[in-house]
Amino acid sequence: MRTYLATFRSGLSSLLEYRMDYFSNSFLSLVILIIVQYFLWNSVFSGRAQQNIGSYTPDLMFLYVIFASLYGVIIRSGRIEKNVSEEIRKGDLNKYLIKPISHLGFSGALAASDRIGVIFSTCILIPFIPLFASSPISLEGCALSVLLVILAMTIKFFISMSISYLAFWFEETWTFHVIFDISMWFLSGSLVPLDVLPSWLQSISSILPFQYFGYVPAAFSVGQITMDHALQHLALCIAWCVLMWGMTKAIWSLGIRSFGAYGG
């Protein structure tokens, strides 16, 4: 563990060299996203005779959007994982194979330090959330959401690493990352709450891990999902973590057998 802790500290040191980069990419993008969502939903509600959309009032919807955008930006960060495919393609993976470390563990330590930067950049907004909306915030739900977001970041890390490990067989994996990001953006509930979507789409979302990348933690935070469902969602999140870890390890084990280490 000392090796991975040292890697984590090294990642933090690199992070502090580019403070404004993380601030602009995380905080400013979050603010712009919230502003765009505000005007979008304000336009939607103003054009309706009935003010509610499902169980969402305009104020509750805006509060949900803030939390969903905040959690989404934190979870979606994946710069480290996406660079892995380049290491495989160029042959830079060689330097990890001669060291007594796990490439997945090394990448995980770097990704954790990267997430810390995003969290610090975006959480500046948290104290101001009550000023934006008058709907009540569930403190218990927010506490549970912290656990769910940590688990969701883990799931997202394993999925992104699995996609990058496809570089053992494919020349370019960027397209797969783009497809995954688009699917995650819509099916996570960051754009539209999942409980206002058609029932057949809700059924699809309920069996995928994407719901934990935005909708579930945000819905707990605003009280749309009660604490009675807390253990169910925690268990499902943990199950997805184990499943994605197993899939990632399996892809690595298969891919490393065909790795020629030629580079280029």
C-alpha positions in Angstrom: 0.0 0.0 0.0 3.0 2.4 0.5 3.6 2.3 -3.2 0.0 3.4 -4.0 0.0 6.0 -1.3 3.2 7.4 -2.7 1.5 7.5 -6.2 -1.5 9.2 -4.7 0.8 11.9 -3.1 2.6 12.3 -6.3 -0.7 12.8 -8.1 -1.6 15.5 -5.6 1.7 17.3 -6.1 1.1 17.4 -9.9 -2.4 18.6 -9.2 -1.2 21.6 -7.2 0.9 22.7 -10.2 -2.2 23.2 -12.3 -4.7 24.8 -9.8 -6.3 27.1 -12.3 -6.7 24.3 -14.9 -8.7 22.2 -12.4 -10.7 25.2 -11.3 -11.6 26.3 -14.8 -12.4 22.7 -16.1 -14.4 21.8 -13.0 -15.9 24.7 -11.2 -16.6 27.0 -14.2 -18.0 24.1 -16.3 -20.3 23.2 -13.4 -21.5 26.8 -13.1 -22.2 27.0 -16.9 -24.0 23.7 -16.8 -26.2 24.8 -14.0 -27.0 28.1 -15.7 -27.9 26.3 -18.9 -30.1 23.9 -17.1 -31.8 26.7 -15.2 -32.8 28.5 -18.3 -33.8 25.3 -20.0 -36.2 24.2 -17.2 -37.4 27.7 -16.6 -38.5 27.8 -20.3 -40.1 24.4 -20.0 -42.1 25.3 -16.9 -43.1 28.7 -18.2 -44.7 27.1 -21.3 -46.9 24.8 -19.2 -50.4 25.5 -17.8 -49.7 23.0 -15.1 -46.6 24.0 -13.1 -45.6 20.5 -12.0 -43.7 17.9 -14.0 -44.4 14.6 -12.4 -43.7 15.3 -8.7 -41.3 18.2 -9.4 -42.2 21.8 -8.8 -40.0 24.4 -10.6 -38.1 25.1 -7.4 -37.5 21.3 -6.6 -36.5 20.7 -10.2 -33.9 23.5 -10.0 -32.5 22.1 -6.7 -32.4 18.6 -8.3 -30.5 20.0 -11.3 -27.9 21.6 -9.0 -27.2 18.4 -7.1 -27.3 16.2 -10.3 -24.9 18.5 -12.1 -22.5 18.7 -9.0 -22.4 14.9 -8.6 -22.2 14.3 -12.3 -19.1 16.6 -12.8 -17.4 14.8 -9.9 -18.1 11.3 -11.1 -17.6 11.9 -14.8 -14.0 13.0 -14.5 -11.8 10.4 -16.1 -8.7 11.9 -17.5 -6.4 9.3 -16.1 -8.4 6.3 -17.3 -8.7 7.6 -20.9 -4.9 8.1 -21.1 -4.3 4.4 -20.5 -5.2 3.5 -24.1 -2.5 5.8 -25.3 0.0 4.1 -23.0 -0.9 0.7 -24.5 -0.8 1.9 -28.1 2.5 3.7 -27.8 4.1 0.9 -25.7 4.5 3.0 -22.6 2.8 0.2 -20.7 6.2 -1.5 -20.6 7.5 0.5 -17.7 4.7 -0.8 -15.5 5.2 -4.5 -16.4 8.8 -4.5 -15.0 7.7 -3.1 -11.7 6.1 -5.0 -8.8 2.9 -3.0 -8.9 -0.6 -3.5 -10.3 -1.3 -1.3 -13.3 -4.9 -1.1 -12.2 -3.9 -0.1 -8.6 -1.4 2.5 -9.9 -4.0 4.0 -12.2 -6.6 4.0 -9.4 -4.2 5.9 -7.1 -3.7 8.6 -9.8 -7.4 8.7 -10.6 -8.2 9.2 -6.8 -5.8 12.2 -6.7 -7.4 13.6 -9.8 -10.9 13.2 -8.3 -9.7 15.1 -5.2 -8.9 18.1 -7.4 -12.3 18.0 -9.0 -14.1 17.7 -5.6 -12.3 20.7 -4.1 -13.0 22.7 -7.3 -16.7 22.0 -7.4 -17.5 21.9 -3.7 -16.9 25.6 -3.4 -20.5 25.8 -4.7 -22.1 23.7 -1.9 -22.5 26.4 0.8 -24.4 28.5 -1.7 -26.9 25.8 -2.7 -29.6 26.8 -0.1 -29.6 30.3 -1.6 -30.6 29.0 -5.0 -33.8 27.2 -4.1 -36.3 27.2 -1.2 -37.1 23.5 -1.3 -35.9 21.6 1.7 -32.6 19.6 1.4 -32.5 16.1 3.0 -29.4 16.1 5.3 -29.6 12.3 5.7 -30.0 12.0 2.0 -26.9 14.2 1.4 -24.9 12.1 3.8 -25.9 8.9 2.0 -25.2 10.6 -1.3 -21.5 11.0 -0.3 -21.2 7.2 0.0 -23.1 6.7 -3.2 -20.9 9.1 -5.1 -17.7 7.4 -3.8 -19.1 4.1 -5.0 -20.2 5.6 -8.3 -16.7 7.0 -8.9 -15.3 3.5 -8.4 -17.8 2.0 -10.9 -17.0 4.8 -13.4 -13.3 4.2 -13.0 -13.6 0.4 -13.6 -15.8 1.0 -16.7 -13.5 3.6 -18.2 -10.5 1.3 -17.5 -12.2 -1.6 -19.2 -12.8 0.6 -22.3 -9.2 1.7 -22.3 -8.0 -1.9 -22.0 -9.7 -2.6 -25.3 -6.7 -0.9 -26.8 -5.0 -4.3 -26.6 -7.1 -5.2 -29.6 -8.2 -1.9 -31.1 -6.1 0.9 -32.5 -8.3 3.6 -31.1 -10.7 3.5 -28.1 -11.8 7.1 -28.1 -15.1 6.3 -29.9 -16.0 3.8 -27.2 -15.4 6.4 -24.5 -17.6 8.9 -26.4 -20.4 6.4 -26.7 -20.1 5.6 -23.0 -20.1 9.3 -22.1 -23.2 10.1 -24.1 -25.0 7.1 -22.7 -24.0 8.1 -19.2 -25.1 11.7 -19.7 -28.6 10.7 -20.6 -29.2 7.6 -18.6 -27.7 9.0 -15.4 -30.5 11.5 -15.0 -28.1 14.5 -15.2 -30.2 16.0 -18.0 -33.7 14.8 -17.1 -34.7 13.1 -13.8 -35.2 9.4 -14.5 -38.6 9.3 -12.7 -40.2 11.6 -15.3 -39.1 9.5 -18.2 -41.4 6.9 -19.9 -41.8 3.7 -17.8 -39.9 1.5 -20.3 -36.9 3.8 -20.2 -37.0 3.9 -16.4 -37.0 0.1 -16.4 -33.8 0.1 -18.6 -32.2 2.7 -16.3 -33.0 0.8 -13.2 -30.9 -2.2 -14.2 -27.9 -0.2 -15.3 -25.3 1.5 -13.1 -25.7 4.9 -14.8 -28.5 5.9 -12.4 -25.8 6.2 -9.6 -23.9 8.8 -11.6 -26.5 11.5 -11.1 -30.1 10.6 -10.4 -30.0 8.4 -7.3 -27.6 10.6 -5.2 -29.4 13.8 -6.3 -32.8 12.3 -5.6 -31.7 11.3 -2.1 -30.4 14.8 -1.5 -33.7 16.5 -2.4 -35.9 13.9 -0.7 -37.3 12.3 -3.9 -36.1 8.9 -2.8 -36.7 8.1 0.8 -34.2 6.7 3.2 -36.2 3.4 3.2 -34.4 2.5 0.0 -30.9 3.4 1.3 -29.7 -0.2 1.9 -31.1 -1.4 -1.4 -29.1 1.2 -3.4 -26.0 0.8 -1.3 -26.1 -3.0 -1.9 -26.6 -2.5 -5.7 -23.8 0.0 -5.9 -21.4 -2.4 -4.1 -22.5 -5.2 -6.4 -21.8 -3.1 -9.4 -18.3 -2.2 -8.0 -17.5 -5.9 -7.6 -18.9 -6.8 -11.0 -17.0 -4.0 -12.8 -13.8 -4.8 -11.0 -14.0 -8.5 -12.1 -14.7 -7.4 -15.7 -11.8 -5.0 -15.7 -9.4 -7.7 -14.3 -10.6 -10.2 -16.9 -10.1 -7.8 -19.8 -6.6 -7.0 -18.5 -5.7 -10.6 -18.1 -6.8 -11.5 -21.7 -5.2 -8.3 -23.2 -1.8 -8.6 -21.6 -1.4 -12.0 -23.2 -1.6 -10.4 -26.6 0.5 -7.3 -25.8 3.5 -7.1 -28.0 5.1 -4.1 -26.3 6.2 -2.7 -29.7 4.8 0.8 -29.4 3.9 3.2 -32.1 
